[in-house]
Amino acid sequence: MGLIIWLIVGGIIGWLASMIMKTDGQQGIILNVVVGIIGALIGGWLIAPLIGGSTGTGGFDIMGFIAALIGAIILLAIINLFRRGRVR
């Protein structure tokens, strides 16, 4: 059950990040999920300790969600940088 929740939340985070970075038209649902999950890993590892979010799998809180969203936005910015040579 935890894997399904990770995929759903990852998809939502990836979709929100792609809407913020204006890359939603270029991505499908699978890439949104991948970006969301990898962004959650980046956010959980780097950003969550700075803003007081949950870094473990024990719980879900809004700060952890925000950290995952920031991580996904950072990941999309890096992808755009290498894909186009600039960040949108």
C-alpha positions in Angstrom: 0.0 0.0 0.0 2.9 2.4 0.7 4.2 2.1 -2.8 0.8 3.1 -4.3 0.7 6.2 -2.0 4.3 7.1 -3.0 3.3 6.9 -6.7 0.2 9.0 -6.2 1.9 11.6 -4.1 4.9 11.5 -6.5 2.6 12.1 -9.5 0.9 15.1 -7.7 4.3 16.6 -6.8 5.7 16.1 -10.3 2.6 17.5 -11.9 2.7 20.6 -9.6 6.4 21.1 -10.2 5.9 20.8 -14.0 3.0 23.4 -13.8 5.3 25.8 -11.9 8.2 25.3 -14.3 5.8 25.4 -17.3 7.0 22.0 -18.7 3.7 20.2 -18.3 3.0 20.1 -22.0 6.3 18.2 -22.6 5.8 15.6 -19.9 3.5 12.7 -19.5 2.1 11.1 -16.4 5.0 8.7 -16.1 7.7 11.4 -16.2 5.6 13.4 -13.7 5.7 10.5 -11.3 9.5 10.0 -11.8 10.2 13.7 -11.3 8.0 13.7 -8.3 9.7 10.7 -6.6 13.2 11.8 -7.4 12.3 15.3 -6.4 11.0 13.9 -3.1 14.3 12.2 -2.5 16.2 15.3 -3.3 13.9 17.4 -1.1 13.9 14.9 1.7 17.6 14.6 1.8 18.6 18.3 1.3 15.7 20.6 2.0 13.5 18.9 4.6 16.1 19.1 7.5 16.4 22.9 6.8 12.7 23.6 7.0 11.8 21.1 9.6 10.1 18.5 7.4 9.9 14.8 7.9 12.8 13.0 6.5 11.7 9.5 7.3 9.0 7.1 6.1 7.2 7.2 9.4 4.9 10.1 8.7 3.6 12.6 6.2 3.5 16.3 6.9 3.0 19.5 4.9 6.7 20.6 5.3 7.8 17.2 3.9 5.4 17.8 0.9 6.8 21.3 0.4 10.4 20.0 0.6 9.5 17.3 -2.0 8.0 20.0 -4.3 11.0 22.2 -4.0 13.2 19.2 -4.8 11.1 18.4 -7.9 11.4 22.0 -9.0 15.1 22.0 -8.6 15.3 18.7 -10.6 13.2 20.2 -13.4 15.4 23.3 -13.5 18.5 21.1 -13.8 16.8 19.1 -16.6 15.9 22.3 -18.4 19.4 23.6 -18.0 20.9 20.6 -19.8 18.1 20.2 -22.3 17.9 23.8 -23.5 21.0 25.5 -22.0 18.8 27.7 -19.8 16.4 27.6 -16.9 12.9 28.8 -17.6 
